[in-house]
Amino acid sequence: MKTVDIAQEIFKELGEPTSSSVPAIAFWIRANIGQLNNYLKESFTINNSYEIINENNQEINIEAAAILKKMYALHDYDLKIRANIVSISSSDILSISDKGKSITKVNKNEVTKALTTLKREEYMALQKLIQAYNIRESSPIQVVGDDTEVGSYSKYRTYNRLI
């Protein structure tokens, strides 16, 4: 799967925001492939045709691509929170009434709290995806016992009871 394909999916899943573009998302993916490797204990690289492959020359699987998408969602929330914090000093007026003399402003602290809560939920979802991926990709280190010999079991069990 190419970085631009994943970037296009992310762009469409975010609702095609005007604040971002497919090339910008593709650049972010190329820049953060190492973080994905750290999360998943993998060794994905990007080849000359911008495909994400592992050391066996296999494409990135769907689960790892989903984790990469979730990582970008966290990045997107982080950008929104930073933009909101920077713009707290500016005045955003929602409505003005003339005769009743009422002015309604945006409470940017509440917006920042809501965005932070959403980012925290995305982070928890990312952690669950990473755990599920690592559990699914893990293999046993040691198998104890002799699995090649069939055990012998008696039809009638004898118990040694002490009275």
Secondary structure, 3 states (H helix, E strand, C coil): CEHHHHHHHHHHHCCCCCCCCHHHHHHHHHHCHHHHHHHHCCCCEECCCCEEECCCCCECCHHHHHHHHHHHHHHHHHHHHHHHHHHHHCCCEEEECCCCCCEEECCHHHHHHHHHHHHHHHHHHHHHHHHHHHHHHCCCCCCCCCCCCCCCCCCCCCCCCCC
